[in-house]
Amino acid sequence: MFGLHRLEQIKENNLFSPYNPMIKDLLPEFSLGLSPMDEITTPEYRQICKSYGADVIFTEFVSSDALIRDVEKSYKKIAFSQEERPLAVQIFGNDEKALVDAALRVEELKPDWIDINWGCPMKRIAGKGAGSGILQDIPRMIKLTKAVVDNVKIPVSVKTRLGYDESDKPIVETAERLQDIGIQLISIHGRTKTQMYRGQADWTLIGKTKENPRLSIPVFGNGDIDSVEKFIEYKERYSLDGILVGRHAIGNPYFFLQCKQALKNEPVFNPSLQEKTEICLRHLHLSAQINGEERACTVMRKFYPRYFLGVRNFKPYKLKLLVSKTIEEVEQILSQMQADCN
């Protein structure tokens, strides 16, 4: 079990300078980061992505209401190790007092900064006025964000979208207003709330936000980075301070390494089936250490199809992996797959 006593260990072990640096001081000249994703950017998977070169790590989003109610599952999501720094803990909510109280609790864990999620389009979040639901009321978004900034000592950033729908995309102005009340970084997903994840992400407004001469904080772009070639193209075209990779990083942690190799004109790592299997098993074992074997086998079901995407004749092994309940069973399935598919 995680246990609230574990939180005290995190507070003690996460040494933090009395001087809290600006976010931009913690970042390389250009950042390639792992975008926060519910039930994906878990502590164990963040560690793996960091080991393959992710510069910036964000936790899964956690509910401010759950944090102030001491929901153990939520605290478990935001537990982190020193190796993951620079790291931001992401919170969401729509109630000012709950957001501030949750931010103060997160601050005790000593992450490098706090990120507020004003971008999630899912009904259970946005339908309650949190996430991208707030984009119908930008003044309230500014008010709530300012309350968090004014009450914590560590930096605050925001992740959001272009706007609520096609008729209302105020991101350039919104970013400037957020900077004016004290946020130190903004990450922008190139879709509106109503788009959800449909259609193509529009990066033109992300680029225009960065071009705004009145904006001085770092701007990260996010959405549809699904190949090394697109990463290189968008990096050069939009001159952003960073790019966050979301869905394409699921079961594909070496994408960070591949992008960095491509930037240096080095040969790009192309994992063999054996290497993919080793990475997958490392993930499984890390998850078991944190969550227990049974839960780890359940969590990994989201990752198996992505780890072995493109492997010929994978389907029968996929079906077996999706019902496996022990590490030994998974290891046997993957061993047989390697023998049959190589």
BALOBA-1460 file (C-alpha; in Angstrom, 3 decimals):
// residues 342
<rec num="1" residu="m" x="0.000" y="0.000" z="0.000"/>
<rec num="2" residu="f" x="1.108" y="3.553" z="-0.646"/>
<rec num="3" residu="g" x="0.018" y="4.925" z="2.712"/>
<rec num="4" residu="l" x="0.001" y="8.544" z="3.835"/>
<rec num="5" residu="h" x="3.259" y="7.840" z="5.697"/>
<rec num="6" residu="r" x="4.811" y="7.598" z="2.218"/>
<rec num="7" residu="l" x="3.896" y="11.241" z="1.665"/>
<rec num="8" residu="e" x="6.086" y="12.217" z="4.588"/>
<rec num="9" residu="q" x="8.961" y="10.317" z="2.966"/>
<rec num="10" residu="i" x="8.392" y="12.197" z="-0.296"/>
<rec num="11" residu="k" x="8.465" y="15.528" z="1.544"/>
<rec num="12" residu="e" x="11.695" y="14.596" z="3.330"/>
<rec num="13" residu="n" x="13.465" y="13.123" z="0.294"/>
<rec num="14" residu="n" x="12.525" y="15.755" z="-2.293"/>
<rec num="15" residu="l" x="15.167" y="18.262" z="-1.382"/>
<rec num="16" residu="f" x="14.323" y="21.712" z="-2.626"/>
<rec num="17" residu="s" x="16.385" y="24.862" z="-2.666"/>
<rec num="18" residu="p" x="15.147" y="27.767" z="-0.520"/>
<rec num="19" residu="y" x="15.406" y="29.705" z="-3.769"/>
<rec num="20" residu="n" x="12.706" y="28.522" z="-6.132"/>
<rec num="21" residu="p" x="14.060" y="29.124" z="-9.643"/>
<rec num="22" residu="m" x="11.960" y="30.358" z="-12.520"/>
<rec num="23" residu="i" x="10.623" y="27.552" z="-14.718"/>
<rec num="24" residu="k" x="12.659" y="28.785" z="-17.671"/>
<rec num="25" residu="d" x="15.830" y="28.410" z="-15.573"/>
<rec num="26" residu="l" x="15.081" y="24.715" z="-15.142"/>
<rec num="27" residu="l" x="14.662" y="24.005" z="-18.845"/>
<rec num="28" residu="p" x="17.085" y="23.372" z="-21.690"/>
<rec num="29" residu="e" x="17.090" y="25.804" z="-24.611"/>
<rec num="30" residu="f" x="14.448" y="23.610" z="-26.237"/>
<rec num="31" residu="s" x="12.381" y="21.070" z="-24.296"/>
<rec num="32" residu="l" x="10.981" y="17.771" z="-25.512"/>
<rec num="33" residu="g" x="8.472" y="16.681" z="-22.915"/>
<rec num="34" residu="l" x="5.948" y="14.037" z="-21.940"/>
<rec num="35" residu="s" x="2.435" y="15.454" z="-22.005"/>
<rec num="36" residu="p" x="0.238" y="14.686" z="-18.983"/>
<rec num="37" residu="m" x="-2.212" y="11.853" z="-19.704"/>
<rec num="38" residu="d" x="-4.713" y="10.230" z="-17.359"/>
<rec num="39" residu="e" x="-3.661" y="6.681" z="-16.382"/>
<rec num="40" residu="i" x="-0.661" y="6.924" z="-18.747"/>
<rec num="41" residu="t" x="1.885" y="9.269" z="-17.178"/>
<rec num="42" residu="t" x="2.092" y="7.108" z="-14.073"/>
<rec num="43" residu="p" x="5.172" y="7.224" z="-11.836"/>
<rec num="44" residu="e" x="6.639" y="4.104" z="-13.434"/>
<rec num="45" residu="y" x="6.081" y="5.231" z="-17.021"/>
<rec num="46" residu="r" x="7.420" y="8.698" z="-16.321"/>
<rec num="47" residu="q" x="10.651" y="7.094" z="-15.120"/>
<rec num="48" residu="i" x="10.955" y="5.105" z="-18.331"/>
<rec num="49" residu="c" x="10.312" y="8.108" z="-20.584"/>
<rec num="50" residu="k" x="12.814" y="10.151" z="-18.613"/>
<rec num="51" residu="s" x="15.435" y="7.435" z="-19.122"/>
<rec num="52" residu="y" x="14.912" y="7.759" z="-22.904"/>
<rec num="53" residu="g" x="15.456" y="11.497" z="-22.918"/>
<rec num="54" residu="a" x="12.219" y="13.304" z="-22.021"/>
<rec num="55" residu="d" x="13.368" y="16.728" z="-20.787"/>
<rec num="56" residu="v" x="10.209" y="17.691" z="-18.926"/>
<rec num="57" residu="i" x="7.751" y="15.435" z="-17.123"/>
<rec num="58" residu="f" x="4.166" y="16.111" z="-16.045"/>
<rec num="59" residu="t" x="2.172" y="13.862" z="-13.729"/>
<rec num="60" residu="e" x="-1.315" y="12.643" z="-14.465"/>
<rec num="61" residu="f" x="-3.857" y="15.281" z="-13.564"/>
<rec num="62" residu="v" x="-5.331" y="14.951" z="-10.092"/>
<rec num="63" residu="s" x="-8.553" y="16.401" z="-8.745"/>
<rec num="64" residu="s" x="-8.177" y="19.261" z="-6.303"/>
<rec num="65" residu="d" x="-11.222" y="17.933" z="-4.444"/>
<rec num="66" residu="a" x="-9.616" y="14.507" z="-4.106"/>
<rec num="67" residu="l" x="-6.360" y="15.973" z="-2.808"/>
<rec num="68" residu="i" x="-8.003" y="17.997" z="-0.062"/>
<rec num="69" residu="r" x="-9.996" y="14.899" z="0.929"/>
<rec num="70" residu="d" x="-6.723" y="12.945" z="1.230"/>
<rec num="71" residu="v" x="-7.741" y="10.374" z="-1.379"/>
<rec num="72" residu="e" x="-4.805" y="7.992" z="-1.351"/>
<rec num="73" residu="k" x="-5.124" y="7.058" z="-5.030"/>
<rec num="74" residu="s" x="-4.630" y="10.689" z="-6.056"/>
<rec num="75" residu="y" x="-1.527" y="11.130" z="-3.929"/>
<rec num="76" residu="k" x="-0.138" y="7.916" z="-5.357"/>
<rec num="77" residu="k" x="-0.447" y="9.382" z="-8.873"/>
<rec num="78" residu="i" x="1.728" y="12.365" z="-8.023"/>
<rec num="79" residu="a" x="4.467" y="10.597" z="-6.080"/>
<rec num="80" residu="f" x="7.743" y="11.140" z="-7.911"/>
<rec num="81" residu="s" x="11.469" y="10.504" z="-7.715"/>
<rec num="82" residu="q" x="14.394" y="12.912" z="-7.968"/>
<rec num="83" residu="e" x="15.355" y="11.379" z="-11.317"/>
<rec num="84" residu="e" x="12.163" y="12.742" z="-12.887"/>
<rec num="85" residu="r" x="13.041" y="16.405" z="-12.381"/>
<rec num="86" residu="p" x="12.241" y="18.885" z="-13.769"/>
<rec num="87" residu="l" x="8.718" y="17.746" z="-12.998"/>
<rec num="88" residu="a" x="5.350" y="19.451" z="-12.612"/>
<rec num="89" residu="v" x="2.373" y="18.097" z="-10.709"/>
<rec num="90" residu="q" x="-0.857" y="18.804" z="-12.590"/>
<rec num="91" residu="i" x="-4.099" y="19.587" z="-10.789"/>
<rec num="92" residu="f" x="-7.614" y="20.415" z="-11.962"/>
<rec num="93" residu="g" x="-10.807" y="21.780" z="-10.470"/>
<rec num="94" residu="n" x="-13.289" y="24.645" z="-10.624"/>
<rec num="95" residu="d" x="-13.630" y="25.710" z="-7.009"/>
<rec num="96" residu="e" x="-11.212" y="28.444" z="-5.935"/>
<rec num="97" residu="k" x="-10.724" y="27.316" z="-2.339"/>
<rec num="98" residu="a" x="-10.254" y="23.679" z="-3.327"/>
<rec num="99" residu="l" x="-7.741" y="24.594" z="-6.040"/>
<rec num="100" residu="v" x="-5.720" y="26.756" z="-3.676"/>
<rec num="101" residu="d" x="-5.802" y="24.215" z="-0.834"/>
<rec num="102" residu="a" x="-4.795" y="21.433" z="-3.218"/>
<rec num="103" residu="a" x="-1.953" y="23.537" z="-4.625"/>
<rec num="104" residu="l" x="-0.661" y="24.181" z="-1.102"/>
<rec num="105" residu="r" x="-0.670" y="20.445" z="-0.419"/>
<rec num="106" residu="v" x="1.162" y="19.749" z="-3.669"/>
<rec num="107" residu="e" x="3.704" y="22.418" z="-2.791"/>
<rec num="108" residu="e" x="4.608" y="20.420" z="0.332"/>
<rec num="109" residu="l" x="5.733" y="17.559" z="-1.915"/>
<rec num="110" residu="k" x="8.275" y="19.937" z="-3.514"/>
<rec num="111" residu="p" x="7.797" y="19.437" z="-7.242"/>
<rec num="112" residu="d" x="9.547" y="21.949" z="-9.477"/>
<rec num="113" residu="w" x="6.245" y="23.611" z="-10.259"/>
<rec num="114" residu="i" x="2.468" y="23.191" z="-10.316"/>
<rec num="115" residu="d" x="0.573" y="22.912" z="-13.607"/>
<rec num="116" residu="i" x="-3.136" y="23.728" z="-13.823"/>
<rec num="117" residu="n" x="-5.145" y="21.711" z="-16.322"/>
<rec num="118" residu="w" x="-7.438" y="24.004" z="-18.297"/>
<rec num="119" residu="g" x="-7.353" y="21.682" z="-21.299"/>
<rec num="120" residu="c" x="-9.023" y="18.329" z="-20.621"/>
<rec num="121" residu="p" x="-12.139" y="18.051" z="-22.831"/>
<rec num="122" residu="m" x="-13.657" y="14.943" z="-21.208"/>
<rec num="123" residu="k" x="-17.249" y="15.348" z="-20.088"/>
<rec num="124" residu="r" x="-16.625" y="14.247" z="-16.506"/>
<rec num="125" residu="i" x="-14.091" y="17.086" z="-16.166"/>
<rec num="126" residu="a" x="-15.118" y="19.838" z="-18.607"/>
<rec num="127" residu="g" x="-18.813" y="19.287" z="-17.880"/>
<rec num="128" residu="k" x="-18.192" y="20.538" z="-14.337"/>
<rec num="129" residu="g" x="-16.436" y="23.683" z="-15.483"/>
<rec num="130" residu="a" x="-12.934" y="22.318" z="-14.966"/>
<rec num="131" residu="g" x="-10.417" y="21.438" z="-17.673"/>
<rec num="132" residu="s" x="-11.355" y="23.022" z="-21.000"/>
<rec num="133" residu="g" x="-14.881" y="23.637" z="-19.727"/>
<rec num="134" residu="i" x="-13.483" y="26.860" z="-18.237"/>
<rec num="135" residu="l" x="-12.804" y="28.202" z="-21.747"/>
<rec num="136" residu="q" x="-16.393" y="29.431" z="-21.888"/>
<rec num="137" residu="d" x="-15.505" y="31.789" z="-19.051"/>
<rec num="138" residu="i" x="-11.994" y="33.188" z="-19.516"/>
<rec num="139" residu="p" x="-12.341" y="35.793" z="-16.718"/>
<rec num="140" residu="r" x="-13.048" y="32.967" z="-14.263"/>
<rec num="141" residu="m" x="-10.081" y="31.015" z="-15.632"/>
<rec num="142" residu="i" x="-7.858" y="34.030" z="-14.952"/>
<rec num="143" residu="k" x="-9.341" y="34.523" z="-11.470"/>
<rec num="144" residu="l" x="-8.831" y="30.903" z="-10.410"/>
<rec num="145" residu="t" x="-5.321" y="30.748" z="-11.831"/>
<rec num="146" residu="k" x="-4.359" y="33.986" z="-10.072"/>
<rec num="147" residu="a" x="-5.618" y="32.603" z="-6.766"/>
<rec num="148" residu="v" x="-3.231" y="29.647" z="-7.078"/>
<rec num="149" residu="v" x="-0.291" y="31.821" z="-8.201"/>
<rec num="150" residu="d" x="-0.834" y="34.238" z="-5.304"/>
<rec num="151" residu="n" x="-0.965" y="31.519" z="-2.655"/>
<rec num="152" residu="v" x="1.981" y="29.250" z="-3.476"/>
<rec num="153" residu="k" x="5.684" y="29.997" z="-3.461"/>
<rec num="154" residu="i" x="6.672" y="27.647" z="-6.279"/>
<rec num="155" residu="p" x="6.064" y="28.486" z="-9.959"/>
<rec num="156" residu="v" x="2.759" y="27.806" z="-11.700"/>
<rec num="157" residu="s" x="2.089" y="26.907" z="-15.341"/>
<rec num="158" residu="v" x="-1.057" y="26.242" z="-17.357"/>
<rec num="159" residu="k" x="-1.991" y="23.685" z="-19.989"/>
<rec num="160" residu="t" x="-4.941" y="24.672" z="-22.144"/>
<rec num="161" residu="r" x="-6.473" y="24.663" z="-25.645"/>
<rec num="162" residu="l" x="-7.042" y="27.220" z="-28.408"/>
<rec num="163" residu="g" x="-10.523" y="28.023" z="-27.157"/>
<rec num="164" residu="y" x="-13.935" y="26.500" z="-26.531"/>
<rec num="165" residu="d" x="-15.050" y="26.051" z="-30.161"/>
<rec num="166" residu="e" x="-14.253" y="27.130" z="-33.719"/>
<rec num="167" residu="s" x="-15.986" y="30.482" z="-33.234"/>
<rec num="168" residu="d" x="-13.939" y="31.385" z="-30.167"/>
<rec num="169" residu="k" x="-10.156" y="30.839" z="-30.127"/>
<rec num="170" residu="p" x="-8.755" y="33.570" z="-27.861"/>
<rec num="171" residu="i" x="-5.504" y="31.780" z="-26.997"/>
<rec num="172" residu="v" x="-3.127" y="34.616" z="-27.978"/>
<rec num="173" residu="e" x="-4.890" y="37.095" z="-25.690"/>
<rec num="174" residu="t" x="-5.511" y="34.467" z="-23.004"/>
<rec num="175" residu="a" x="-1.838" y="33.534" z="-22.814"/>
<rec num="176" residu="e" x="-0.927" y="37.179" z="-22.342"/>
<rec num="177" residu="r" x="-3.500" y="37.605" z="-19.580"/>
<rec num="178" residu="l" x="-2.214" y="34.491" z="-17.833"/>
<rec num="179" residu="q" x="1.336" y="35.787" z="-18.025"/>
<rec num="180" residu="d" x="0.172" y="39.083" z="-16.510"/>
<rec num="181" residu="i" x="-1.179" y="37.332" z="-13.400"/>
<rec num="182" residu="g" x="2.030" y="35.383" z="-12.894"/>
<rec num="183" residu="i" x="2.137" y="32.028" z="-14.683"/>
<rec num="184" residu="q" x="5.609" y="31.097" z="-15.898"/>
<rec num="185" residu="l" x="4.890" y="28.708" z="-18.773"/>
<rec num="186" residu="i" x="1.963" y="27.824" z="-21.007"/>
<rec num="187" residu="s" x="1.391" y="24.563" z="-22.886"/>
<rec num="188" residu="i" x="-1.168" y="24.719" z="-25.697"/>
<rec num="189" residu="h" x="-2.971" y="21.808" z="-27.323"/>
<rec num="190" residu="g" x="-3.870" y="22.792" z="-30.868"/>
<rec num="191" residu="r" x="-7.560" y="21.926" z="-30.687"/>
<rec num="192" residu="t" x="-10.694" y="23.448" z="-29.161"/>
<rec num="193" residu="k" x="-12.724" y="21.919" z="-26.363"/>
<rec num="194" residu="t" x="-15.518" y="20.832" z="-28.705"/>
<rec num="195" residu="q" x="-13.057" y="19.114" z="-31.051"/>
<rec num="196" residu="m" x="-12.045" y="16.717" z="-28.297"/>
<rec num="197" residu="y" x="-9.310" y="14.723" z="-30.087"/>
<rec num="198" residu="r" x="-10.963" y="14.737" z="-33.515"/>
<rec num="199" residu="g" x="-9.540" y="16.257" z="-36.652"/>
<rec num="200" residu="q" x="-6.078" y="17.738" z="-36.901"/>
<rec num="201" residu="a" x="-4.398" y="19.909" z="-34.319"/>
<rec num="202" residu="d" x="-3.958" y="23.489" z="-35.553"/>
<rec num="203" residu="w" x="-0.532" y="24.782" z="-34.593"/>
<rec num="204" residu="t" x="-0.833" y="28.143" z="-36.344"/>
<rec num="205" residu="l" x="-2.347" y="29.841" z="-33.305"/>
<rec num="206" residu="i" x="0.234" y="28.215" z="-31.055"/>
<rec num="207" residu="g" x="2.871" y="29.792" z="-33.290"/>
<rec num="208" residu="k" x="1.119" y="33.171" z="-33.169"/>
<rec num="209" residu="t" x="1.029" y="32.980" z="-29.386"/>
<rec num="210" residu="k" x="4.788" y="32.489" z="-29.325"/>
<rec num="211" residu="e" x="5.239" y="35.371" z="-31.803"/>
<rec num="212" residu="n" x="3.334" y="37.790" z="-29.577"/>
<rec num="213" residu="p" x="5.995" y="40.416" z="-28.689"/>
<rec num="214" residu="r" x="4.282" y="41.033" z="-25.349"/>
<rec num="215" residu="l" x="4.711" y="37.402" z="-24.282"/>
<rec num="216" residu="s" x="7.992" y="36.437" z="-22.618"/>
<rec num="217" residu="i" x="7.170" y="33.153" z="-20.866"/>
<rec num="218" residu="p" x="8.016" y="29.789" z="-22.511"/>
<rec num="219" residu="v" x="5.379" y="28.388" z="-24.871"/>
<rec num="220" residu="f" x="5.032" y="24.636" z="-25.422"/>
<rec num="221" residu="g" x="3.010" y="23.108" z="-28.265"/>
<rec num="222" residu="n" x="1.097" y="19.829" z="-28.148"/>
<rec num="223" residu="g" x="-1.044" y="17.752" z="-30.494"/>
<rec num="224" residu="d" x="-0.514" y="15.153" z="-33.231"/>
<rec num="225" residu="i" x="3.263" y="14.804" z="-32.933"/>
<rec num="226" residu="d" x="3.253" y="11.270" z="-34.312"/>
<rec num="227" residu="s" x="6.564" y="10.983" z="-36.175"/>
<rec num="228" residu="v" x="10.152" y="12.140" z="-35.902"/>
<rec num="229" residu="e" x="9.704" y="14.009" z="-39.189"/>
<rec num="230" residu="k" x="6.723" y="15.981" z="-37.890"/>
<rec num="231" residu="f" x="8.563" y="16.787" z="-34.677"/>
<rec num="232" residu="i" x="11.504" y="18.232" z="-36.649"/>
<rec num="233" residu="e" x="9.178" y="20.124" z="-39.010"/>
<rec num="234" residu="y" x="7.099" y="21.700" z="-36.232"/>
<rec num="235" residu="k" x="10.135" y="22.561" z="-34.141"/>
<rec num="236" residu="e" x="11.652" y="24.475" z="-37.044"/>
<rec num="237" residu="r" x="8.415" y="26.027" z="-38.302"/>
<rec num="238" residu="y" x="6.995" y="27.400" z="-35.043"/>
<rec num="239" residu="s" x="10.141" y="28.234" z="-33.024"/>
<rec num="240" residu="l" x="8.524" y="27.227" z="-29.735"/>
<rec num="241" residu="d" x="10.290" y="26.716" z="-26.428"/>
<rec num="242" residu="g" x="9.180" y="23.107" z="-26.276"/>
<rec num="243" residu="i" x="7.009" y="20.366" z="-27.702"/>
<rec num="244" residu="l" x="5.015" y="17.904" z="-25.613"/>
<rec num="245" residu="v" x="4.327" y="14.420" z="-26.934"/>
<rec num="246" residu="g" x="1.092" y="12.756" z="-25.901"/>
<rec num="247" residu="r" x="-0.545" y="9.723" z="-27.455"/>
<rec num="248" residu="h" x="2.422" y="8.816" z="-29.663"/>
<rec num="249" residu="a" x="4.528" y="8.316" z="-26.533"/>
<rec num="250" residu="i" x="2.257" y="5.582" z="-25.179"/>
<rec num="251" residu="g" x="4.237" y="2.341" z="-25.340"/>
<rec num="252" residu="n" x="6.815" y="4.247" z="-27.363"/>
<rec num="253" residu="p" x="9.173" y="5.810" z="-24.794"/>
<rec num="254" residu="y" x="12.148" y="5.669" z="-27.147"/>
<rec num="255" residu="f" x="10.428" y="8.300" z="-29.328"/>
<rec num="256" residu="f" x="12.165" y="10.934" z="-27.195"/>
<rec num="257" residu="l" x="15.551" y="9.393" z="-27.977"/>
<rec num="258" residu="q" x="14.699" y="9.110" z="-31.682"/>
<rec num="259" residu="c" x="13.749" y="12.801" z="-31.901"/>
<rec num="260" residu="k" x="16.944" y="13.913" z="-30.201"/>
<rec num="261" residu="q" x="19.062" y="11.688" z="-32.424"/>
<rec num="262" residu="a" x="17.363" y="13.118" z="-35.501"/>
<rec num="263" residu="l" x="18.085" y="16.667" z="-34.321"/>
<rec num="264" residu="k" x="21.774" y="15.772" z="-34.180"/>
<rec num="265" residu="n" x="21.652" y="13.983" z="-37.545"/>
<rec num="266" residu="e" x="22.616" y="10.759" z="-35.770"/>
<rec num="267" residu="p" x="21.342" y="7.279" z="-36.695"/>
<rec num="268" residu="v" x="17.880" y="6.860" z="-35.178"/>
<rec num="269" residu="f" x="17.353" y="4.012" z="-32.731"/>
<rec num="270" residu="n" x="14.975" y="1.402" z="-34.133"/>
<rec num="271" residu="p" x="14.160" y="-1.112" z="-31.387"/>
<rec num="272" residu="s" x="14.090" y="-4.787" z="-32.224"/>
<rec num="273" residu="l" x="11.295" y="-7.033" z="-30.982"/>
<rec num="274" residu="q" x="13.570" y="-8.210" z="-28.203"/>
<rec num="275" residu="e" x="14.299" y="-4.632" z="-27.136"/>
<rec num="276" residu="k" x="10.591" y="-3.755" z="-27.191"/>
<rec num="277" residu="t" x="9.915" y="-6.807" z="-25.050"/>
<rec num="278" residu="e" x="12.605" y="-5.807" z="-22.570"/>
<rec num="279" residu="i" x="11.216" y="-2.274" z="-22.269"/>
<rec num="280" residu="c" x="7.689" y="-3.608" z="-21.800"/>
<rec num="281" residu="l" x="8.783" y="-6.021" z="-19.077"/>
<rec num="282" residu="r" x="10.752" y="-3.301" z="-17.330"/>
<rec num="283" residu="h" x="7.567" y="-1.226" z="-17.297"/>
<rec num="284" residu="l" x="5.559" y="-4.150" z="-15.938"/>
<rec num="285" residu="h" x="8.028" y="-4.858" z="-13.135"/>
<rec num="286" residu="l" x="8.212" y="-1.190" z="-12.133"/>
<rec num="287" residu="s" x="4.426" y="-1.038" z="-12.070"/>
<rec num="288" residu="a" x="4.277" y="-4.160" z="-9.887"/>
<rec num="289" residu="q" x="6.686" y="-2.588" z="-7.394"/>
<rec num="290" residu="i" x="4.387" y="0.405" z="-7.068"/>
<rec num="291" residu="n" x="0.923" y="-1.085" z="-7.597"/>
<rec num="292" residu="g" x="1.246" y="-4.792" z="-6.809"/>
<rec num="293" residu="e" x="1.296" y="-7.585" z="-9.382"/>
<rec num="294" residu="e" x="-2.434" y="-7.894" z="-10.066"/>
<rec num="295" residu="r" x="-2.985" y="-4.171" z="-10.542"/>
<rec num="296" residu="a" x="0.157" y="-3.889" z="-12.681"/>
<rec num="297" residu="c" x="-1.123" y="-6.547" z="-15.069"/>
<rec num="298" residu="t" x="-4.378" y="-4.619" z="-15.412"/>
<rec num="299" residu="v" x="-2.685" y="-1.235" z="-15.935"/>
<rec num="300" residu="m" x="-0.396" y="-2.665" z="-18.614"/>
<rec num="301" residu="r" x="-3.308" y="-3.715" z="-20.809"/>
<rec num="302" residu="k" x="-3.421" y="-0.157" z="-22.174"/>
<rec num="303" residu="f" x="0.223" y="-0.397" z="-23.169"/>
<rec num="304" residu="y" x="0.688" y="-3.854" z="-24.734"/>
<rec num="305" residu="p" x="-0.915" y="-2.990" z="-28.109"/>
<rec num="306" residu="r" x="1.238" y="0.141" z="-28.334"/>
<rec num="307" residu="y" x="4.505" y="-1.507" z="-27.348"/>
<rec num="308" residu="f" x="4.068" y="-4.068" z="-30.105"/>
<rec num="309" residu="l" x="2.371" y="-1.933" z="-32.724"/>
<rec num="310" residu="g" x="3.380" y="-3.189" z="-36.145"/>
<rec num="311" residu="v" x="4.615" y="-6.592" z="-34.981"/>
<rec num="312" residu="r" x="3.318" y="-9.128" z="-37.485"/>
<rec num="313" residu="n" x="1.001" y="-11.842" z="-36.172"/>
<rec num="314" residu="f" x="0.713" y="-10.042" z="-32.843"/>
<rec num="315" residu="k" x="-3.068" y="-10.411" z="-32.498"/>
<rec num="316" residu="p" x="-3.209" y="-13.854" z="-30.794"/>
<rec num="317" residu="y" x="-0.581" y="-12.751" z="-28.279"/>
<rec num="318" residu="k" x="-2.396" y="-9.474" z="-27.716"/>
<rec num="319" residu="l" x="-5.572" y="-11.354" z="-26.796"/>
<rec num="320" residu="k" x="-3.645" y="-13.439" z="-24.279"/>
<rec num="321" residu="l" x="-1.865" y="-10.423" z="-22.781"/>
<rec num="322" residu="l" x="-5.146" y="-8.591" z="-22.293"/>
<rec num="323" residu="v" x="-6.411" y="-11.333" z="-19.967"/>
<rec num="324" residu="s" x="-3.100" y="-12.165" z="-18.250"/>
<rec num="325" residu="k" x="-3.077" y="-11.793" z="-14.473"/>
<rec num="326" residu="t" x="0.471" y="-12.604" z="-13.393"/>
<rec num="327" residu="i" x="3.956" y="-11.469" z="-14.381"/>
<rec num="328" residu="e" x="4.967" y="-15.065" z="-15.013"/>
<rec num="329" residu="e" x="2.094" y="-15.453" z="-17.445"/>
<rec num="330" residu="v" x="3.059" y="-12.261" z="-19.300"/>
<rec num="331" residu="e" x="6.692" y="-13.337" z="-19.508"/>
<rec num="332" residu="q" x="5.691" y="-16.689" z="-20.990"/>
<rec num="333" residu="i" x="3.433" y="-15.047" z="-23.590"/>
<rec num="334" residu="l" x="6.130" y="-12.583" z="-24.634"/>
<rec num="335" residu="s" x="8.782" y="-15.305" z="-24.783"/>
<rec num="336" residu="q" x="6.586" y="-17.385" z="-27.084"/>
<rec num="337" residu="m" x="5.824" y="-14.311" z="-29.196"/>
<rec num="338" residu="q" x="9.516" y="-13.610" z="-29.697"/>
<rec num="339" residu="a" x="10.119" y="-17.187" z="-30.770"/>
<rec num="340" residu="d" x="7.214" y="-17.147" z="-33.232"/>
<rec num="341" residu="c" x="7.418" y="-13.606" z="-34.622"/>
<rec num="342" residu="n" x="11.135" y="-13.060" z="-35.118"/>
